[in-house]
Amino acid sequence: MQNKTFIILTIFFCLISFISCGKKSSLERYPGSDYPRNYPNND
């Protein structure tokens, strides 16, 4: 039971990382996109 939970958490973490990378790359294409404000702006 413990091992199954660990596998699910690992897969979930990988998905979060993958989605975050996708957001970061799309931000470079669309600088005006809604992303956390602490990200450097190109003013």
N, C-alpha and C positions, 0 to 999 in steps of 0.2 A: 504493500500500500504506500509506504513512504517513498519507494523508488519510483512509482508511477507519478506521484505528485512532483517529484524532482524533475522528471522528464518533461512534464507539462510546463513547469515553470521555466525550464531551459528553452523550450520551443517558443514560449510566450516572450521571453526576453529577446530571443533572436528576431522575432517578428517586430517588436518595438524598435530594435536597433535598425532593422531594414527600413521601416517606415520613417524613422528619423532621418536616415541618409537620403531617402527620397524627397523629404521636405526640404532638406538643405540644398539639394541640387536644383529643385524647382524654384527655390528662392533666388538662386543665381540667374535663372531665366526671367523670373518675374519679381523684380525688386520691391514692388508695391504690395506683394502678397501679405496676408495676415500671418505674421510670425512673431515670436517673442520680441519685445521692444529692445532688449539688451543686445540684440544682434547688430553688428556695425552697419551703419548706413553709408551710402555712397553720395553724400551731399557735396 
